[in-house]
Amino acid sequence: MPFAGEEIRLDLLQCAGPDGGRQCVVAIRVHPDALRRLGLHPEQPTARVTGPTPPAWWHAEAERLASRREI
């Protein structure tokens, strides 16, 4: 693992979903210094959107290909 135990926090939450049933949510938090060790930080140019969003067909094709993938 690239992170020590005290550098990462995992919260498991359970709440009512839109249909009234139970819904589980996972929140993962990593200490900023641990991310910096991996070269990930807010100042890096690739952390921000730098161009236009892909066209709608691109997303549709990705969804189509993902649904064909076997697990």
N, C-alpha and C positions, 0 to 999 in steps of 0.2 A: 504494500500500500504506500502511496506517496505521502500520506498524511499520518501523523501521530494521533493517538486517541483523543488527546485534548484539543486538537486542531479542527476536529469535525464534530458536528452535532446533528443528530437525526431525531426529528420530532414526528411522532405518529399521532394524528388527530382523527377523531371520529365525530361526525356531525350529521344532521339530517340533510338528505339530498333533496333535489327539487320535487321528487315524487313522494317524499315523506319517508323513504327508506333510509337505511344507514349508508353513509358515504365516507370512505377513508381518504385521508390526505396525508402525503408525506412531505415534510419540509426538511431540506438539507442545507446546512449552513457550514461554510468553511472559513476559517480565520484568514483575513486578507494576507498576512505574511506567508502563510502556507501556499497561497495562490501565486504570490510573487516569486517564490522559489521555483515554480514551474514556468515562470515567464509570463504569467497572466496577471495583468493589472489594468486599471482603468485608463492609464495614459497611453497604452499601446494603440496604434492607429486602427487595428482590426477589431477593436472592442466596440466600435461605433459603425453605424450603417454608413457606407461610403458611396452608395450608388442607388439607382432605382430598384424597386422590387421586381422580381421576375414576373413574366406575363402569366396570366391565369392558366393557360394551357400547360405551363411547366409544372405548376402545383397539381393540376388534375392528373398529369402523367405520372408524377411521383406517387400520388395516392393509388393510381391503378396498378403500378408496379409493386407497391408495398402490399396490396391485397392479394397479389399472386404469389408472394413469398411464403414458403412453407416454414413453419416453426419446428 
